[in-house]
Amino acid sequence: MCRRGYYFPAPKNLGHPGPSYFNGVIIEEEYEKLMQGKPNNYSQHSMFECLRCAEGCDECIDSSPCIASLNWVLRTIILVLSLVIIGCLPLVVFFTWKYGHLKVVRAASPALLRVIALGAFFIYATMIVMYPKPNVFTCIARVWLREIGFSLTYGALMLKTWRISVIFRVRSAKVVKITDKDLLKRLGLMMAVVGLIMLIRTLVNPPYVIVGRTADNLKTDLCPTGWWDRFFSILEVLFLVWGIRLCIVVRKAPSEFNESRFMSMAIYNEFILSVFLNVSMFFLQSPANPDLQYIIFFCHTQLTVTTLLGFIFASKAYLVMRGEEANDEDGQIKSIKVTGGSRMLSKHTRNSNKANNSTFCGLEESSTDFVLTETDAQEEFAQLFKQLDALKDKNLRLGNRHLAEKISAMQEVSKRVVWSTNIEKKPAVSAVSGYAFTNHHHGCSHPISSSQKSLVVNQNGKKPFMKEVTV
C-alpha cells in the first residue's frame, strides 16, 4: 500500500492494473531474475515505488493536478492594459497644470482634479498586486489600495458636489465662501479616519489566504471576503447614497460646462456597479474562479474610474481643444456703461445656449458721472429692467426661485429710487449700480447680497449724493 500523498503507478507491462498495491510474488520473481542476470523489471528506477502526488494533493490515484493553474496569458493582457491607462494619468495631471488658467479647468478646482487622478492611480494599482498568485502581502495591499483610492477619488468628487449643494441652497444674503483649501482640509480629515480604520483592521484581523475549490474541484488560493470587507462595502454604499442625495439637490443648480451633471453621472455609475461588484464577489467565492474575479475587477475599474475620468477630464479637454474657452477668463458679463446718452452692453463671454443650465456668472458696472436728460435715463433703465426680466424668467425656468425673488425685490426698490425727484428744484437723474448676480458654482464668486446704489446728480451742479439700499 502507498502512503498518504503517494499513488500506485500500476505498471501496465506487469498486467496487474486492478489492485492499488504491489504483488509480493511478482516482486520476488523480478528480484530472482535480477540475481540470475536475466532481463527484469526490478532494476528499473521507481518500478516498484509509489509516486508522489501532484503539488497540493493530499491524496491521489494518479498524476492529475490538484491546483488550478492561472490563465497567465489573459492576466498579462489585462495587466498591460491597466499599465497603459496608468501611464495616461500623468498626462491628466499635466493637463490641469498647463490649462489651469482657463476657466473651464479653473472652475473645476485643479487641486481637486489632481486628487481625483491620484485616487484613480491607487485604484488602478490594485490590478498590479492582484496579478500574481495571492499571498498575505497582496491581500493586504489590495485592500489598502482600493480603500485609499476610493476615498481620494470619490471623496474629492463628493466634496465638490457638496460645495455646489451648499451654495445652491443658500436663501439669505449671507456670504458663503468655501474654498478649495477648505475642501482639502475636509478631505484630509476623511482620509485620516479611513486610514485609522484600515490600520485597526490590519492589526486586529489582517487579510490572509484561503484555499478555495473550483468547479472542477481543484484548489486555488484566494483572498477571502470577510466581515471587514463587508463593513467597508457597506460604508462605500452609504457614502455613495449620500452622494446620490447631493446629486438630487444640485440637479437644477446652474453650472457652466455641465460640471454638476458629469459628477452626478459618475456617482450614479459608481453606485450601480459597486453594488454589482459586491454581489458578484459573494457568489464567486464558491466555486472559486480567480481568473474570472480578475476580469470582473478590471471591468469594474474601467467602467467606474475610467468613465469618471472621461466625464471629468475628457469633457474639459474637448472644450479646450475646440477653443470654446471664453476670452474673458472670469466668464462674466463685462459691463454696462452709461456715457452721455449712449449705452453699451457687452455680450456673454460664452453663448448661454452652449449648455442647458449655464447661467450668468457676474455683472460688473462702471459708470461715469454725466448729466442726462430724464428721457435718456428712462430709456437706459427700461433696457436694464428688460435685462433683469429676462434673467428673472431664466432663473424661474431653472428652478432658482430665490434668485428670481431677489431680482424682483431689486426691481421694486430701483423703481422707488430711480424715479425719485429732487424736492427743491429740478428732477434728479439717477443711475443704478451695484447689481451682482453670482453663479452657484465654485468657478465664480459665491452668493453675496445684492445691493442697489442710486447716484443722484443734481442738474444745478451741486455735489452728488449716494443712496444705498440692500436687498
Residue, then its C-alpha position, 0 to 999 in steps of 0.5 A: m500500500c502507498r502512503r498518504g500523498y503517494y499513488f500506485p503507478a500500476p505498471k501496465n507491462l506487469g498486467h496487474p492494473g486492478p489492485s492499488y498495491f504491489n504483488g509480493v510474488i511478482i516482486e520476488e520473481e523480478y528480484e530472482k531474475l535480477m540475481q540470475g542476470k536475466p532481463n527484469n523489471y526490478s532494476q528499473h528506477s521507481m518500478f516498484e515505488c509509489l509516486r508522489c502526488a501532484e503539488g497540493c494533493d493530499e491524496c491521489i490515484d494518479s498524476s492529475p493536478c490538484i491546483a488550478s493553474l492561472n490563465w497567465v496569458l489573459r492576466t498579462i493582457i489585462l495587466v498591460l492594459s491597466l499599465v497603459i491607462i496608468g501611464c495616461l494619468p500623468l498626462v491628466v495631471f499635466f493637463t490641469w497644470k498647463y490649462g489651469h488658467l482657463k476657466v473651464v479647468r479653473a472652475a473645476s478646482p485643479a487641486l481637486l482634479r489632481v486628487i481625483a487622478l491620484g485616487a484613480f492611480f491607487i485604484y488602478a494599482t490594485m490590478i498590479v498586486m492582484y496579478p500574481k498568485p495571492n499571498v498575505f502581502t497582496c491581500i493586504a495591499r489590495v485592500w489598502l489600495r482600493e480603500i485609499g483610492f476610493s476615498l481620494t477619488y470619490g471623496a474629492l468628487m463628493l466634496k465638490t458636489w457638496r460645495i455646489s449643494v451648499i451654495f445652491r441652497v443658500r436663501s439669505a444674503k449671507v456670504v458663503k465662501i468655501t474654498d478649495k483649501d477648505l475642501l482639502k482640509r475636509l478631505g484630509l480629515m476623511m482620509a485620516v479616519v479611513g486610514l485609522i480604520m484600515l490600520i485597526r483592521t490590519l492589526v486586529n484581523p489582517p487579510y490572509v489566504i484561503v484555499g478555495r475549490t473550483a468547479d472542477n474541484l481543484k484548489t486555488d488560493l484566494c483572498p477571502t471576503g470577510w466581515w471587514d470587507r463587508f463593513f467597508s462595502i457597506l460604508e462605500v454604499l452609504f457614502l455613495v447614497w449620500g452622494i446620490r442625495l447631493c446629486i438630487v439637490v444640485r440637479k437644477a443648480p446652474s453650472e457652466f460646462n455641465e460640471s454638476r451633471f458629469m459628477s452626478m453621472a459618475i456617482y450614479n455609475e459608481f453606485i450601480l456597479s459597486v453594488f454589482l461588484n459586491v454581489s458578484m464577489f459573494f457568489l464567486q467565492s464558491p466555486a472559486n474562479p480567480d481568473l474570472q474575479y480578475i476580469i470582473f475587477f478590471c471591468h469594474t475599474q474601467l467602467t467606474v474610474t475610467t468613465l469618471l475620468g472621461f466625464i471629468f477630464a475628457s469633457k474639459a479637454y474637448l472644450v479646450m481643444r475646440g477653443e470654446e474657452a471664453n476670452d474673458e477668463d472670469g466668464q462674466i458679463k463685462s459691463i454696462k456703461v452709461t456715457g452721455g446718452s449712449r449705452m453699451l452692453s457687452k455680450h456673454t463671454r460664452n453663448s448661454n445656449k452652449a449648455n442647458n443650465s449655464t447661467f450668468c456668472g457676474l455683472e460688473e458696472s462702471s459708470t461715469d458721472f454725466v448729466l442726462t436728460e430724464t428721457d435718456a435715463q428712462e430709456e437706459f433703465a427700461q433696457l436694464f429692467k428688460q435685462l433683469d426680466a429676462l434673467k428673472d424668467k431664466n432663473l424661474r425656468l431653472g428652478n432658482r426661485h430665490l434668485a428670481e425673488k431677489i431680482s424682483a425685490m431689486q426691481e421694486v426698490s430701483k423703481r422707488v429710487v430711480w424715479s425719485t425727484n429732487i424736492e427743491k428744484k429740478p428732477a434728479v437723474s439717477a443711475v443704478s449700480g451695484y447689481a451682482f448676480t453670482n453663479h452657484h458654482h465654485g468657478c465664480s464668486h459665491p452668493i453675496s447680497s445684492s445691493q442697489k446704489s442710486l447716484v443722484v446728480n443734481q442738474n444745478g451742479k451741486k455735489p452728488f449724493m449716494k443712496e444705498v439700499t440692500v436687498 
